[in-house]
Amino acid sequence: MKIILVFLFLTISANAQTQTPPPISEQYRWLYEILFDETDRIQQPNEAFKSFYVHLADSDLVFPKPSDIEAKNLKPVQTVEGTITYVNVIKKRYTYDILKTADGIFVINVRIHLKDPVGADLNNFREKIRGAQDIWNAKRVAADFEYVFKFDLVESEAEARYSVNVFDTTRGPYDRNWGRDWTPNVVAHEIGHMMGLGDEYQTLSGKFDCMKTSLMCTAWSGALMKHHYYFILRRLINQ
């Protein structure tokens, strides 16, 4: 058993370090050229392409033209579920809800529960989650329908989509362990996983072979980009 586990770890490590673009990535190069600025594609082609193609490793394999994500094509989606490929090998789930206000605004909702919080945990994480929500709402890409992101810290585990342990510091994974030292930017990155976005950097080695300006590449300092919104909004017409 020990030999098998060591072999599995080495296999995962090798795959995570190599990060060879999957064959499907060339099939969608046209989409990459739409979602990424020409300057980035020219000045850092490998890093920009890496920040793109990791999000193709999704159980939802429908990638429409960005122009097709419009009000007339939206479907009555209530819950979005699927799996992303985590650490380049492991399938991990994502799930969130799509609510709709009385005036027709789509609300992309993630509900999180903290297991056994102590001291100021609830207040601290409520503030960080609110900050992460502001980060996601501030950079929304334009659409012909209104949508917002709403992230909730809920006290009941039954109401939550994710229930996580709290540690002073941790690298996750996003659906199990959260750190008290995380900033709102890091929380925004981890909630990105909860909405089906993958890590753009090499998860095991920590090598940043991706666009360092991207939130899903560098959680502590990166920002949201057009492709992050695309890979989430597309599911409003796919589900």
N, C-alpha and C positions, 0 to 999 in steps of 0.2 A: 504493500500500500504506500509506504514512504517513497519508494522508487517511482511509482506512478505519479504521486503528487509533485515530486521534484521535476519529473519530465513535463508535466502539465504546466508548471510554473515557467520552466525554461521555454516552452513553446509559446506561451502567452507573452513572455518577455521579448522573445525574438520577433514575434509579429508586431508587438507594440513599438519596438525600436525601428523596424524596417519601414512601416507606414507607406508601402508602395501603393500608389493610386489604384483603386480597384477598376476593373474594366468598365464598369458602369459609368465612371466619371467622364470618360471621353464621349459617351453617348449624350451627356448633359453639358458639354462644354459651352453650347449655345446659351444655356441658362446662366452659367458662370459669367459669361461675357456681358450679360444683361445686369446681373446683380452686383458685379464688382466694377469699381471705377477703372477707367483705362490707365490712369497713372499708377495705381497699385498693380494692375496686371502686367505693366511694363517694368516697373522698378523692383517688384518683388514677386515674380511669377510663381515660384515654387511655394512661397509662404501663403500667397493669396489663394492659390488653387487648393492647398491643403485645408485652409479655413473654410473652403467651399465643400470639398468632396466628403469630408467626414460626416456631413449631415445627410448624405445619401444612404448611409447605413442605417436605415429606418425600416420598420415593418410596413409602413405606409409608403409604397413605392410609386405613388402617383405624383408627378412633378409638372404641373400645368404652367403655361406661360404666365408671368406675373400679371399681364393685362387681363387674364381670364378671372382673376380674383376680384370680382365685382359683385354688386348687390344682386343682379339678376341670376347669378350662378350659385348663390349661397343656399345651403341645404339646412333643414331644421335639425341641426346637431345639438345635442344636450350634453353628451359626455364624449370626450376624445380619449382613446386608449391605444397603446401600441408598445413597441419595444425599440430601444436604441441599442447599438453595439458599443458596449462600455469596455474600456481597456482593449479595444480592437477585436475582442473575442466574445466577451460575456454579454448575454442578452439581459438587459434590465428594463423594467417597465416604466412607462410614463402614463399619467392619467390626470386629467383636469376637466373642468366643466365649462360649458358655454351657456351663460345666462342671457336673458334679453329683458331690458327695461321696458316700462310702459311706453316710452317714446321711441322705441326701436333701436336702442344702443346695444351692441353686442358686448358682453362682459366675459372676458377670459379669466376664469376664476380658479385659483389654486388654494386649497385649504390644508393647513399644516398643524399638527399637534406635537407638543413637547412632552416627552415621557419624563415623569418625576422631576419637574423643574424645582429649583431651590432659589431662595433669596430673591434677587431682582431679575431672574431669568425671564419671566413672562413680560415684564415691562421692557427689558432690554431688547428682547427678540421682537416684540411688537413694534418697537421703534425701528429696528433694522429692517423688518419686513415691509414696513411702511415706506422706508427709504428705498428699498428695492422696487417697490411698486412705482414710486415716483420716477426712478431711473427708466423703467420700462415704458412708462407713459410719456416721458419727455421726448423720446426719440421715435415715436410712432411714425411709420411711413404713411403717406397719403393714400386714401381709398375713397370710393364713392359711397361708403357706408361708414357709420360711426362705430368705433370699438374702443374699449378701454381694458386695462389689466387691473385686476383686483386680487390681492393676495391677503388671505386671512389667517391669523393665528387663532385656532379654536381650542377650547378647553376640553371638549369631548372627543375622544379618539374615534368614536362611531361617526362623527360628522366629518372627520378629516380624510383626505386622500393619501396623506403621508403622516406617519408617526415616527418621530426621530428622537434619539438619545442626545443628551447635551454633555459636552466635554469642554474643558478649558481650551484645548486646541485639538484639531483633528483634520484630516484630509478627506473625511467622508467615509463611505460614499454618500452621495446626496440624499438618498432615500432612507438612510439609517442613522447617521451621526452628523451633528452640527457642532460648531465650535463657538465658544463665547468670544473668542478673539476675532471672529469674522466681522468684516465691515459690511455696510449695506451693499457695496459693490460686489463683494464675494457672495452675499446672499442672493443678489440678482443673478449671478452666474449659476449658483446651485439650483435656483428656481427655474432657470433656463433648461436644466436637465429634466426637471419635473414636467416641463412642457415639450420634451422630446428633442432637445438639442444636445449634441455630443460635445466632448472635449476636443478642441482643435490641437492642443499640444500633446506630446507623448506622455500619456498618463503615468506610466511606471517610471520612466527615466526623468520626467519633468522637463525634457528638452522642448524649447519653444521654437519648433520648426513651422510656425504659423504666423499670421499677422499679429504682431504684438499690440496693435491698436484695437484688436477685437476682444470683446468681453469674454468670449468662450475660448480664447487663447490665453489671455492673462487676466485672471479673475480680480486681482487686486488693483489693476490700473486700466484695464481695457474698457472699451465702450461698445454699446450696441450698434450694429450695422444693419444695412438693408436686408442682407441675406438671413439674419436671425428672424426678422419679422416674416419674411417670405415663407420659411420652412414651418412656421406655426400657422399663419393665416391660410396657407394652401389647404389645410385640413378642414376649413369651413366649407369647402366645396367638394372634398373627397369622401368624407365619412358617409 
